[in-house]
Amino acid sequence: MILKGAEAARYCARPDPGRAGLLIFGADAMRVALKRQEAIAALIGPEGEAEMRLTRMSGADLRKDGSLLLDAIKAVGFFPGPRVAFVEEATDGLAETVSIALKEWKPGDAGIVVTGGNLTGKSALKTLFEKHPNAVCIGLYDEPPSREEIEEALRKAGLRDIDREAMNDLNTLARALDPGDFRQTLEKIALYKYGDPTPLTPADVAAMAPATIEAEVDDLIDAVAEARSAAIGPLFRRLEGQGVLPVTICIGALRHFRILHAAATDPQGPGVGIQRARVNFKQKDAMGRQAGQWGTRALEAAVSILLETDLTLRSTSKAPGMALMERALIRIAMTRR
């Protein structure tokens, strides 16, 4: 049986102990590890590993000795309670070995949990779990966590009273961060709000969100949009030292000014236009102000300068890219002034 999306997330949170096996696979190793950890904890409980009711083995170990898995599911534990035999980093070469273990599995045996990488549609291991009547197959693809998954993660972190705008910001943050980083951010937020009965607000989320190079690029573009010409040089030097390419800055600036232009020309006003755009939650207020301060023609001129710079950067021109980009942004900042 194959499960997807919210159904897969619910199953990992509360797996059926009566099923023989569970396969979790995906290209993002951290996301696979988090879901596997959640499913095993639900099956054996918080003390399961300490009570030696979890048997771990790698795919390499199982290739050397194919009897390890069958021995693990049939073994009788010293402590009472459900048991799990966990195979990490399994590949298609282990499909036959896992198939034998699934055939020999009986109620009361240890559950089989297998994790793998980015298995293809024709994968023998994936097909085995999909078609087995008593096993579950879950593929974790390159997509952000659903709202239901985020709410479950918040609940586990002890966060229950959440402002609607803060929830929207967390959704945006979940798309921007790796699963492991997002989980750590939720834990930081939970510690930050410990003992505080007030609802979680967008300001709380912004205070705990991790800083990234993208955020520093955004700081540079904000300085341009707010006509702070003196700040452009130092910000440029910092990004240049971090190895950021001029094309990356140009793409970010072009997106920023196109959003401002769309907001400035919105029939219902710049504020509504910014709300309609997919804007980082930290930038909503600032970009709303910027859209109201720039005139439509000035924004069109800024977009024109950026398009011209982008073409030059991608051409065979031998002009230094960072110098071209810096000059273009200073011109745009001076345009608004």
LINSUL-V289178 format. One record per backbone hydrogen bond with DSSP energy under -1.0 kcal/mol. CO is the residue of the C=O (numbers start at 0). NH is the residue of the N-H. Records with the same first field share a line. If there is no record, write none. Layout:
BEGIN
CO->NH ; NH
END
This chain:
BEGIN
0->136
3->6 ; 7
4->8
5->9
6->10
7->11
8->12
9->13
15->18
19->111
20->135
21->113
22->137
23->115
24->139
26->28
27->31
28->32
29->33
30->34
31->35
32->36
33->37
34->38
35->39
36->40
37->41
38->42
39->43
40->44
44->47
46->50
47->52
48->51
52->83
54->85
56->87
57->61
58->62
59->63
60->64
64->67
66->70
67->71
68->72
69->73
70->74
72->109
82->110
83->54
84->112
85->56
86->114
87->58
90->93
91->94
93->97
94->98
95->99
96->100
97->101
98->102
99->103
105->108
110->84
111->21
112->86
113->23
114->89
115->25
116->118
119->122
122->126
123->127
124->128
125->129
126->130
127->131
131->134
133->19 ; 20
135->22
136->2
137->24
140->142
145->149
146->150
147->151
148->152
149->153
150->154
151->155
152->156
153->158
154->157
160->199
162->166
163->167
164->168
165->169
166->170
167->171
168->172
169->173
170->174
171->175
172->176
177->181
178->182
179->183
180->184
181->185
182->186
183->187
184->188
185->189
186->190
187->191
188->192
192->195
199->162
200->204
201->205
202->206
203->207
204->208
211->215
212->216
213->217
214->218
215->219
216->220
217->221
218->222
219->223
220->224
221->225
222->227
223->226
226->228
227->230
228->231
230->234
231->235
232->236
233->237
234->238
235->239
236->240
237->241
238->243
239->242
244->248
245->249
246->250
247->251
248->252
249->253
250->254
251->255
252->256
253->257
254->258
255->259
256->260
257->261
258->262
259->263
260->264
262->265
265->268
268->272
269->273
270->274
271->275
272->276
276->278
279->282
282->286
283->287
284->288
285->289
286->290
287->291
288->292
289->293
294->298
295->299
296->300
297->301
298->302
299->303
300->304
301->305
302->306
303->307
304->308
305->309
306->310
307->311
308->312
309->313
319->323
320->324
321->325
322->326
323->327
324->328
325->329
326->330
327->331
328->332
329->333
330->334
331->335
332->336
END
